[in-house]
């Protein structure tokens, strides 16, 4: 089994004010490559729809050595490295046109029944088991993030533009809300080296969520939870250089 390789070009709408691809863009491209490769291997969106199942992203880590420039072409290489009963690992390496690795990623996924929302045993899917390329992830696996004792907080009502085909909040929208809380000076003078994010519970259209932030020298940590609830929907840590 070979790794999947998918080509991307950074469009003007994909960059931030530094004229480089934003972490939101790169995260979306990584998830798009995951979907394309799943489709290539026979367990993508079309297969899921016919079997009343869907993939759910539970954890994600991205490390960037260099952010591609506006109009730059780059390629994402992706593969599945392991499967257990409820979780599978999919990895990514981002290459520039010269073949240099400019970024890497590691994600954990589960598959659920679309109606019951209950997880399925991945080991029963023979065609998925056959897709495994048993290698170590290119970076440390996504970290489990402890409770965030944030003092700064904002609220956000989930809108139409926040939700995806699963009818819950799009994964990278959480990251967008977090980044939007950071000062512009930090976003322009420092580089996001690593992002760890845990997706814990769904949030849906119309819900009001609280975004709490905790800053330290090590990282900016975030926790998103429905207003009036102590149950986190998403937690993340952003590490800068």
Secondary structure, 3 states (H helix, E strand, C coil): CCCEEEEEECCHHHECCCCEECHHHHHHHHHHHHHHHHHHHCCCHHHHHHCCEEEEEEEEEEEECCCCECCCEEEEEEEEEEECCCCEEEEEEEEECCCCEEEEEEEEEEEEECCCCCECCHHHCHHHHCCECCCCCCCCCCCCCCCCCCCEEEEEECCHHHECCCCCECHHHHHHHHHCCCCHHHHHHCCEEEEEEEECCCCCCCCEEEEEEEECCCCEEEEEEECCCCCEEEEEEEEEC
